[in-house]
Amino acid sequence: MKNFALKPQIHSFEKFKDFADEFKIGEGDLVLTHEFIYEPFMKELNLKADFIFQEKYGTGEPSDEMIDKIFADLPKKEIKRIIAVGGGTVIDISKLFVFKDAKNTLDLFEKRVPFVRDKELIIVPTTCGTGSEVTNISIAEIKSKGTKMGLATDELLADYAVLIPELIKGLPYKFFVASSIDALIHAVESYVSPKSNLFTEIFAVKAIEMIMNGYMAILEKGEEYRFELLEDFAIASNFAGIAFGNTGVGAVHAMSYPLGGTYHVPHGEANYQFFTEVFKTYNKKKPDGKIKEINEILARILNIDADADVYGELEKVLNKLLVKKPLREFGMKEEEIEIFTDSVIEKQQRLLVNNYVPFTREDMLEIYRALY
């Protein structure tokens, strides 16, 4: 049984210029990024690479419409390396450009074309949440199907993952919190996954400790203190990505996809809405086993008894950082409780197999009802 794999080499630099110099970015490189990242960190370097700014093709999270527009604008000359410098949207899109002759997003996600890779991939995250720089997954909203879809194949793994804390400084506080909560969820879901093992647990636990201890410090010292912790959060996100890249994530992600796909709720914030409620359900259905271990880890950080309401207390802490809202405040309608549940059952089995315990349809209906 395969326990663990890590393909990307992981590098870190103080400044983007140091990275550009060491990796000799220039002709034959295509950099997908944002103009607001290019202007302060890249423009003055006069790099000879080709640049594409993602925001010129649409806003929000990646969709098939957005990606297909970028496919149409890719340089016609030979590209040897794809370099992603951005958050989850930029990274997920960039992964799809490594394939020879790929032109259509839906064809890729429905695996109707051969995955023949002919380019190197370098990923430089500018948030502290997705961990996507070390995973083999790309997520996109497929508008024709009204949901998000995931493509998971080892051809999507980066050759190099590069951490540059300087690039996270401009992340607004709300996005910093939402993205890092996403990383926390990656680590916690990974820990209780049926595919979890001693190798992945090392990364998951360290990520949980770094993120939660960081949150406790920020709550004590104020929002601005996060700037002292950017390297810690970048590494913790990477650790969480390594963990869930090997184990997968489960119902938290699966149940958030219809909300994100229908109402364009950012990925981290959508996951946050379901996090504690899913784990309360896990705890109720099977209180012994791996969830007992994760409860003890969280209780120790929260400085509470392990027999206390761990997820209630965790929610209190997270709510001080980012207020959790009823699902109806995002626009969700009551009749969509059943529609979303059936959509998850039909389209997210890739994730549901990673649940700590199997969920019935009624389990998911109860979670949606409780959060509505």
C-alpha positions as CSV (number, residue, x, y, z in Angstrom):
1,M,0.0,0.0,0.0
2,K,1.3,3.4,-1.0
3,N,1.8,5.6,2.1
4,F,3.4,8.8,1.0
5,A,4.8,10.7,-2.0
6,L,6.3,14.2,-2.4
7,K,7.3,15.1,-5.9
8,P,8.0,18.9,-5.9
9,Q,11.3,20.1,-4.8
10,I,10.6,22.8,-2.1
11,H,12.5,26.0,-2.2
12,S,12.2,29.2,-0.2
13,F,13.5,32.8,-0.8
14,E,13.4,36.1,1.0
15,K,12.6,38.1,-2.1
16,F,11.0,37.4,-5.5
17,K,14.2,38.7,-7.2
18,D,16.3,36.0,-5.5
19,F,13.9,33.4,-6.9
20,A,14.0,34.9,-10.4
21,D,17.8,35.0,-10.4
22,E,18.3,31.4,-9.2
23,F,15.7,30.0,-11.5
24,K,16.9,32.2,-14.4
25,I,13.4,33.2,-15.5
26,G,13.4,34.4,-19.1
27,E,12.6,33.3,-22.6
28,G,10.6,30.1,-22.8
29,D,8.9,30.8,-19.5
30,L,5.2,31.7,-19.2
31,V,4.3,33.4,-15.9
32,L,0.6,33.4,-14.9
33,T,0.1,36.0,-12.2
34,H,-1.8,39.2,-11.2
35,E,-0.9,42.7,-12.3
36,F,-0.9,43.8,-8.6
37,I,1.8,41.2,-8.0
38,Y,3.7,41.9,-11.2
39,E,4.0,45.7,-10.6
40,P,5.8,45.7,-7.2
41,F,7.8,42.5,-7.5
42,M,8.5,41.7,-11.1
43,K,8.2,44.8,-13.4
44,E,11.5,46.4,-12.5
45,L,13.4,43.1,-13.1
46,N,12.7,43.3,-16.8
47,L,12.3,39.6,-17.2
48,K,12.2,38.3,-20.7
49,A,9.4,35.8,-19.9
50,D,5.8,36.0,-21.3
51,F,3.3,37.2,-18.7
52,I,-0.5,36.6,-18.5
53,F,-2.6,38.5,-15.9
54,Q,-5.4,36.2,-14.7
55,E,-7.8,39.1,-13.7
56,K,-8.0,40.2,-17.4
57,Y,-10.0,37.0,-18.0
58,G,-12.5,37.2,-15.2
59,T,-12.7,37.6,-11.4
60,G,-13.2,35.1,-8.6
61,E,-12.3,31.5,-8.6
62,P,-11.4,29.5,-11.8
63,S,-14.2,28.6,-14.2
64,D,-14.2,26.7,-17.5
65,E,-15.1,30.0,-19.3
66,M,-12.1,31.9,-17.7
67,I,-9.7,29.1,-18.4
68,D,-10.8,28.5,-22.0
69,K,-10.2,32.3,-22.7
70,I,-6.7,32.0,-21.4
71,F,-6.1,28.8,-23.4
72,A,-7.0,30.8,-26.5
73,D,-4.4,33.5,-25.6
74,L,-1.5,31.3,-24.8
75,P,1.7,32.3,-26.8
76,K,2.0,30.4,-30.0
77,K,5.8,30.0,-29.6
78,E,7.4,27.1,-27.6
79,I,6.9,27.4,-23.9
80,K,9.2,25.2,-21.7
81,R,8.1,26.2,-18.2
82,I,4.8,27.4,-16.6
83,I,5.4,29.6,-13.6
84,A,2.3,30.2,-11.4
85,V,2.6,33.2,-9.0
86,G,-0.6,33.7,-7.2
87,G,-3.4,32.2,-5.1
88,G,-5.5,29.2,-5.7
89,T,-7.1,30.5,-8.9
90,V,-3.8,31.2,-10.6
91,I,-2.3,27.9,-9.4
92,D,-5.3,25.7,-10.4
93,I,-5.4,27.3,-13.9
94,S,-1.6,27.1,-14.4
95,K,-1.6,23.3,-13.7
96,L,-3.7,22.7,-16.8
97,F,-1.2,24.4,-19.1
98,V,1.4,21.7,-18.7
99,F,-0.4,19.4,-21.2
100,K,0.6,19.2,-24.8
101,D,-2.2,20.4,-27.2
102,A,-4.7,21.0,-24.4
103,K,-7.3,23.6,-25.4
104,N,-10.6,22.8,-23.6
105,T,-11.2,22.8,-19.9
106,L,-14.1,20.4,-19.8
107,D,-12.2,17.9,-22.0
108,L,-9.5,17.8,-19.3
109,F,-11.8,17.5,-16.3
110,E,-13.8,14.8,-18.0
111,K,-10.6,13.1,-19.0
112,R,-11.5,13.0,-22.7
113,V,-7.9,13.9,-23.8
114,P,-4.6,12.1,-23.1
115,F,-2.5,13.7,-20.4
116,V,0.7,14.2,-22.2
117,R,2.9,16.7,-20.3
118,D,5.5,18.7,-22.2
119,K,6.3,21.6,-19.8
120,E,7.9,22.0,-16.4
121,L,5.7,23.6,-13.6
122,I,6.9,26.0,-10.9
123,I,4.4,27.2,-8.3
124,V,4.8,30.2,-6.1
125,P,1.8,30.6,-3.8
126,T,0.8,34.1,-2.6
127,T,-1.7,33.0,0.0
128,C,-1.4,30.8,3.0
129,G,-4.2,28.3,2.4
130,T,-4.5,26.1,-0.7
131,G,-1.3,24.0,-0.3
132,S,-1.9,23.5,-4.0
133,E,1.8,23.9,-4.8
134,V,2.4,20.4,-3.6
135,T,-0.8,18.6,-4.7
136,N,-1.9,16.9,-7.9
137,I,-5.3,18.5,-7.9
138,S,-6.9,21.3,-9.9
139,I,-10.4,22.6,-9.1
140,A,-12.6,24.6,-11.4
141,E,-16.3,25.7,-11.6
142,I,-17.8,24.0,-14.6
143,K,-20.6,26.5,-15.4
144,S,-22.4,24.2,-17.8
145,K,-22.8,21.7,-14.9
146,G,-23.5,24.2,-12.1
147,T,-20.9,22.8,-9.8
148,K,-17.2,22.6,-9.1
149,M,-15.2,19.7,-10.4
150,G,-11.8,18.4,-9.4
151,L,-9.2,16.9,-11.6
152,A,-6.6,14.7,-9.7
153,T,-3.7,13.2,-11.6
154,D,0.0,13.1,-10.9
155,E,0.7,14.9,-14.1
156,L,-0.5,18.1,-12.3
157,L,2.2,17.9,-9.7
158,A,4.7,20.8,-9.8
159,D,8.4,20.2,-10.4
160,Y,9.2,23.0,-7.9
161,A,7.2,24.6,-5.1
162,V,8.6,28.0,-4.0
163,L,7.8,29.8,-0.8
164,I,8.4,33.6,-0.7
165,P,6.7,35.1,2.4
166,E,7.3,38.6,0.9
167,L,4.4,37.9,-1.5
168,I,1.9,37.2,1.2
169,K,2.3,40.6,2.9
170,G,-0.3,42.2,0.6
171,L,-3.0,39.7,1.5
172,P,-5.9,41.5,3.2
173,Y,-6.8,40.3,6.7
174,K,-10.0,38.6,5.8
175,F,-8.4,36.7,2.9
176,F,-5.4,35.8,5.2
177,V,-7.8,34.3,7.7
178,A,-10.1,32.5,5.1
179,S,-7.1,31.0,3.3
180,S,-5.4,29.9,6.5
181,I,-8.6,28.3,7.8
182,D,-8.7,26.4,4.6
183,A,-5.2,25.1,5.4
184,L,-6.3,24.2,8.9
185,I,-9.2,22.2,7.4
186,H,-6.9,20.4,5.0
187,A,-4.7,19.3,7.9
188,V,-7.6,18.2,10.1
189,E,-9.5,16.4,7.3
190,S,-6.3,14.7,6.3
191,Y,-5.6,13.5,9.8
192,V,-8.9,11.6,10.0
193,S,-9.0,10.3,6.4
194,P,-9.0,6.5,6.0
195,K,-5.7,7.0,4.0
196,S,-4.0,8.8,6.9
197,N,-0.8,7.2,8.1
198,L,2.2,8.0,10.3
199,F,3.9,9.9,7.5
200,T,1.0,12.2,6.7
201,E,0.1,12.7,10.4
202,I,3.5,14.3,11.0
203,F,2.7,17.1,8.5
204,A,-1.0,17.4,9.5
205,V,-0.2,17.8,13.2
206,K,2.5,20.3,12.7
207,A,0.3,22.3,10.4
208,I,-2.5,22.3,12.9
209,E,-0.2,23.4,15.7
210,M,1.4,26.2,13.7
211,I,-1.9,27.6,12.4
212,M,-3.8,27.4,15.7
213,N,-0.9,28.8,17.8
214,G,-0.6,31.6,15.3
215,Y,-4.3,32.3,15.7
216,M,-4.1,32.4,19.4
217,A,-1.2,34.9,19.1
218,I,-3.0,37.1,16.7
219,L,-6.1,37.2,18.9
220,E,-3.8,38.2,21.8
221,K,-1.7,40.7,20.0
222,G,-3.9,42.0,17.2
223,E,-4.4,41.7,13.5
224,E,-1.1,43.3,12.6
225,Y,0.8,40.6,14.4
226,R,0.1,38.3,11.5
227,F,2.9,40.0,9.6
228,E,5.4,38.5,12.1
229,L,4.0,35.0,11.3
230,L,3.8,35.0,7.5
231,E,6.7,32.5,7.1
232,D,5.1,30.2,9.7
233,F,1.7,30.3,7.9
234,A,3.3,29.7,4.5
235,I,5.1,26.7,5.8
236,A,2.0,25.4,7.7
237,S,-0.1,25.7,4.5
238,N,2.6,23.7,2.6
239,F,2.7,21.0,5.3
240,A,-1.1,20.8,5.2
241,G,-0.9,20.5,1.4
242,I,1.6,17.7,1.7
243,A,-0.7,15.9,4.1
244,F,-3.9,16.1,2.2
245,G,-2.1,15.6,-1.1
246,N,-1.5,12.1,0.1
247,T,-4.7,11.4,1.9
248,G,-7.4,13.5,0.2
249,V,-10.0,15.6,2.0
250,G,-13.6,14.7,2.7
251,A,-17.1,15.9,3.5
252,V,-16.1,19.5,4.5
253,H,-14.9,20.1,1.0
254,A,-17.5,18.0,-0.7
255,M,-20.4,19.8,0.9
256,S,-19.0,23.2,0.3
257,Y,-18.7,22.8,-3.5
258,P,-22.4,23.4,-4.4
259,L,-22.4,26.5,-2.2
260,G,-19.2,27.8,-3.8
261,G,-20.3,26.9,-7.3
262,T,-23.8,28.3,-7.1
263,Y,-23.2,31.5,-5.1
264,H,-19.5,32.1,-5.8
265,V,-18.4,31.9,-2.2
266,P,-14.6,31.9,-2.0
267,H,-13.2,28.4,-1.5
268,G,-11.8,28.9,2.0
269,E,-14.8,30.7,3.3
270,A,-17.2,28.1,1.9
271,N,-15.2,25.3,3.6
272,Y,-15.2,27.2,6.8
273,Q,-19.0,27.2,6.9
274,F,-19.1,23.4,7.1
275,F,-15.9,22.6,9.1
276,T,-17.1,22.3,12.7
277,E,-20.6,20.9,11.9
278,V,-19.1,18.1,9.8
279,F,-16.7,17.2,12.6
280,K,-19.4,17.4,15.2
281,T,-21.3,14.8,13.1
282,Y,-18.1,12.6,12.8
283,N,-17.7,12.8,16.6
284,K,-21.2,11.8,17.3
285,K,-21.1,8.9,14.9
286,K,-17.8,7.4,15.9
287,P,-16.2,9.2,18.9
288,D,-13.3,6.7,19.3
289,G,-10.5,6.4,16.9
290,K,-8.7,9.1,14.9
291,I,-11.1,11.8,15.8
292,K,-10.4,11.2,19.5
293,E,-6.7,11.9,18.7
294,I,-7.5,15.1,16.8
295,N,-9.8,16.2,19.6
296,E,-6.9,15.9,22.1
297,I,-4.6,17.9,19.8
298,L,-7.1,20.7,19.4
299,A,-8.1,20.7,23.1
300,R,-4.4,21.0,24.1
301,I,-4.0,24.1,21.9
302,L,-7.3,25.6,23.1
303,N,-6.4,24.9,26.7
304,I,-9.6,23.0,27.4
305,D,-10.4,19.5,28.5
306,A,-10.5,16.9,25.7
307,D,-13.9,15.8,26.9
308,A,-15.2,19.4,26.4
309,D,-17.1,20.6,23.3
310,V,-13.9,20.9,21.3
311,Y,-15.6,21.9,18.0
312,G,-17.9,24.4,19.8
313,E,-14.8,26.0,21.4
314,L,-12.9,25.9,18.1
315,E,-15.7,27.7,16.4
316,K,-15.7,30.4,19.1
317,V,-12.0,31.1,18.3
318,L,-12.4,31.0,14.5
319,N,-15.5,33.3,14.8
320,K,-13.3,35.9,16.5
321,L,-11.2,35.9,13.4
322,L,-13.9,35.5,10.7
323,V,-17.6,35.5,11.5
324,K,-19.4,32.3,10.3
325,K,-22.7,33.1,8.6
326,P,-25.9,31.1,8.0
327,L,-26.0,29.6,4.6
328,R,-29.1,31.6,3.7
329,E,-27.0,34.8,4.0
330,F,-25.0,33.7,0.9
331,G,-28.3,33.5,-1.0
332,M,-28.9,29.8,-0.5
333,K,-32.6,28.8,-0.7
334,E,-34.3,26.3,1.7
335,E,-35.2,24.0,-1.2
336,E,-31.6,23.8,-2.2
337,I,-30.8,21.8,1.0
338,E,-32.0,18.7,-0.8
339,I,-30.7,19.8,-4.2
340,F,-27.2,20.4,-2.8
341,T,-27.2,17.1,-0.9
342,D,-28.1,15.1,-4.0
343,S,-25.5,17.0,-6.0
344,V,-22.8,16.1,-3.5
345,I,-23.8,12.4,-3.6
346,E,-23.8,12.4,-7.4
347,K,-20.7,14.5,-8.1
348,Q,-18.3,14.4,-5.1
349,Q,-17.7,10.7,-4.5
350,R,-14.0,11.4,-5.1
351,L,-14.1,13.3,-1.8
352,L,-16.7,11.4,0.1
353,V,-14.6,8.2,0.1
354,N,-12.1,10.1,2.3
355,N,-14.7,10.7,5.1
356,Y,-13.8,9.7,8.6
357,V,-17.0,7.7,8.6
358,P,-19.5,7.2,5.8
359,F,-22.3,9.8,5.6
360,T,-25.8,8.9,4.7
361,R,-28.0,11.3,2.7
362,E,-29.8,12.1,6.0
363,D,-26.5,13.0,7.7
364,M,-25.8,15.5,5.0
365,L,-29.3,16.9,5.0
366,E,-29.0,17.4,8.8
367,I,-25.8,19.4,8.4
368,Y,-27.2,21.6,5.7
369,R,-30.3,22.2,7.8
370,A,-28.3,23.0,10.9
371,L,-26.2,25.5,8.9
372,Y,-29.1,27.0,6.9
